Amino acid sequence: MSDSPLREDARTWREALDRFIDAQRPAPLPDKDALDPRQNAQRRVTGGVLLQFFDFLEKTASEELYPQLAEHPLPERVFVFVTDEAGYCAATELMDLSTPQATCVLKEEWREAIEDPVFEDDETYIHHYQFWSVWHRNIPETWDVPELEPGTEYWLHEEGFALADGAGRGAQHLWRWNGTELSLVEETMTSWTS
């Protein structure tokens, strides 16, 4: 018998997710020393928002604020952190990934899992809850952003959480990388709450 507070159905869901990810992941993920300077800067930002999320869970994520949690309490479900390689390195520093209660998956792996017809993606958040922090360069053409200096590039940081069906929030933040430093250009370019 396990000491884990996870419900049996959540444990079964986690095992199915692990099997799916193990079949998709071609090689071990890099450690912090293998990150390039930009990824290392992104790792630090991701670690900061992950810590903010943990603080939010501890102080704010209550049944009063989110009545949906009464029927499916967070400790009984799997925590899924969806991120990129830099975020995975942050997770290894800040989370106990050996516990059945928490896992970290790459955004591509998660996308493949939820699009797979065989994997039960738990879109109503009965077996899991999630936090995501991902970086990419797909800046919407409708955004009015300043021209970049040569050697500089924009990066979009998307982060948010879903605790239950209709209980979450997300935001997109615009950052600039100049080859040596990552700097925030605009916090909360877009946001949503449910």
HELIX and SHEET records of a PDB file:
HELIX    1   1 GLU A    8  GLN A   24  1                                  17    
HELIX    2   2 LYS A   32  ALA A   34  5                                   3    
HELIX    3   3 PRO A   37  LYS A   59  1                                  23    
HELIX    4   4 PRO A   67  LEU A   69  5                                   3    
HELIX    5   5 LEU A   74  GLU A   76  5                                   3    
HELIX    6   6 GLU A   85  LEU A   94  1                                  10    
HELIX    7   7 LYS A  107  GLU A  115  1                                   9    
SHEET    1   A 6 ALA A 102  LEU A 106  0                                        
SHEET    2   A 6 VAL A  78  THR A  83  1                                        
SHEET    3   A 6 HIS A 128  HIS A 136  1                                        
SHEET    4   A 6 GLU A 153  ALA A 164 -1                                        
SHEET    5   A 6 ALA A 167  TRP A 177 -1                                        
SHEET    6   A 6 LEU A 182  THR A 193 -1                                        
END                                                                             
